[in-house]
């Protein structure tokens, strides 16, 4: 058994190295690669993914799993075999030719999107997206027995999730969000004009860097660069990178983007180093990963205790812009609730409505109820009905998210709302364990919270299944209660609403 485990780890390390090499090429494509490299880059990434897939599905892996059938229960070795076996079983269903084809298409589609979005050119992206839908449907067909074509995609990124289960959770959350949005809409909005004065980008970036260093992001094992759509990527335990974007007339854009991606990175940097190079050495699901980016971005960095500590530093960085703005006015402004067009810029209360629109459209595309040619109109109708706004063009409509233009459909967006729900549940559990947490945050002491998260979440990587991890860390199954309670408490106080009357 020891020999079989050693061989399994060696083979898994090879798969990890190939996948990391492909990820490095993708990172370069999204940061520094000249446009002329797009065609070759798609081919290069596809080749590496094909090689990784071939090693992941090697029949010898199946033989090793057979030899490891009796690994001691509740051990790390059993978790390694379980997770590796799941990935092996999933990968074996997907031909390597499909992996290569879809990877190459995703690379080409992404490059086309970087040009088409600024030019408001959905016509160029339509054939790309039609092929993406077709590829996504083909992927689902490798997993017969599903109730909805989105099910295999959702389960791959959030184990245990199905379209039906996501819809049930979304319906419950929508029932709590709609009356809260309506109640807030009836109140005067705080002034946020000062957030849109001229803030030199280099100063913004320096401020953001100092903050995430204080949160615990290790620049000796990471770096930050620019891209169109911010992301975090990990190549190894010692190389976890983030990207950001910045606007000179929006002091919050780069800052909250930076903290968001740093939240992802704190998770990856906190995983036990002994798990590196194995399937256990990575975040366990899209939803759990998003819980950490949203926890640090919103529950910490949009909180009043946080700005008791951080606002004097921001004011020192931009003394002229903020000399007439006190911390309470700033806190109200960064938590302003208003229906908007852009998901990544949305406030905490309306954000999940953006996600629900996308998941509904994805499901309709995948099951054939909606054609790509009709997607822009469907998008506008959904936004009008759900948020009461309409984009003036496709640039801020159907073209705004990179997800549909850089991979398959059906497995990404639900993770954002799952992350909000999980993040609130993790934070509530941390507060119960650390009664002075708000006071610590107000003094810029984040190590205690990070330590709790590392102990109960980060260090485990993928050792526990996502929903098991939530219950182990918080003492209860996944529920929307903590998230809804958090929103009602915070925004009820900010807007002077008696949320006990909301239904």
C-alpha positions, 0 to 999 in steps of 0.5 A: 500500500505504501508503494502504491501511495508513493506512485500515486503521489508521483503521478498526481504531481505530474498532472499538477505540474502540467496543469500549472504550466497551462495555467501559467500560460493562461496567466500570461495570456491575460496579463502580458501576452501580445495579441499576436500570440493568441493562436499559438497560445491556444494551441500550447495550452490545449496541448498541455491540457491534453497531456495532463488529461492523458496522465490523469486518465492513465489506466495505471491510475485505476490499478492504483486505486484498486490497490488502495481500496482499503486505505484506513478510514478518516485518514488523509490518505483516504481523502487523497484517494477519494478526491483523486479517484473522483477526478479520475472517474470524471476525467475518464468520461471526457475524451482527450480530444474534447479537452484539447478542442474545448481548451483551444476554443476557450483561448481563442474566444477569450482573445476575441472577447477582449476586443469585442467587448470594448467595441460593443460587438456581440456579432463577433462573439455570437459564433464563439458563444454558439460553439461554447454552448454546443461544447457545454452540451456535449460535455454534459452528455458524457455524464448520462442520467442528469436531470439538467445539462447544467448538473454535471458542470455544477457538480464539477465545480461545487460537488453535490450541487445540481440545477434543482438544488441551486434553484431551491436555494436561489428561490429562498434567497430571492424571497428575502432579498426582494423586500429588502431591496424595496425597503432600501429603495424607499430611503434616501441614498447616501452621497457617494460623489466623492468616491469618483473624484480623481484618485491617481492609480499608482497611489491607489495600488500602493494603498491596496498593497499595504492593506492586503499585506496587513490582511496576510497576503504573502508577497514572497509567495505572490505578486499582483498584475493588471488584467481586463477581468481580475482573477487569482491563480495558483501554480504552487504553494509558493506561487499564488498570484492575483491581478487587479484593475483600476479606474482613476475616477473610482477609488473603490474599484481597484481596492475592493478588487484587490481585497477580493482576489487577496481573499482567494489567495489567502485561502490558497496560501493557507493550505497545508504545504504538505498537500501541494502537488496533489488534488488535496492541495487546492480549494475544495470548490468554487463556492467555498473559494468565493466565500473567502474572497467575499468574506474579506472583501465585504464582511471585513473590508466594508465593515465599520470596524475595518475603516476605523483602522484603515480610513486614516491611512486612506485619508493620508494617501488622498488628503485633498479628496477626502478632507471634507469626508468623515469615516461614517460618510465614507462607510455609508458611501461604500455600502450604498445600495442601488440597482446597477448594470455591472455584477462586479460593481454591485452592492452586497444586497443586489449582487446575487440578483445579478448572479440569478439572472446569469444562472437562469440564462445559462440553464435556458441556453443549455437546455435549448429554451434560449438561442444565442442569437436571442441572448442580448434581448433576453439579458435586457428583459431579465435585467429590467424585470429583476433589477429595474435597469437596462444596459444601453448596449451589449458592452455592459450587457451580455458581453460584460462577464468573461466567463461565457467567453473563456470556458464552458457554461453552467458551472461558474456563476452559482458559486458566487452566490454560494460563496456569499452564503457560505462566507456569512456562515463562516464569519458568524462562526468565527464571531462566536469563537472570537467575541472580540473580533470586531475590536481586533479588526478595528485595531488592524489585527487580522491574524486572529481571524486568519488563524481561525480560518486557517485552522477550520478551513484553509489548511484542509484544502480539499480533504473534506467535501464542501458541504461537510467542511461548512458543517465541520467549521460552523457546526451546522449545515449550509443555510441562508440564515446567517447571510440574510441576517447579516444583510438585514442587520447591516443595511437595516442600521445603515438605512434606518429600516425595521427589518423585523417587518420584512417578509 
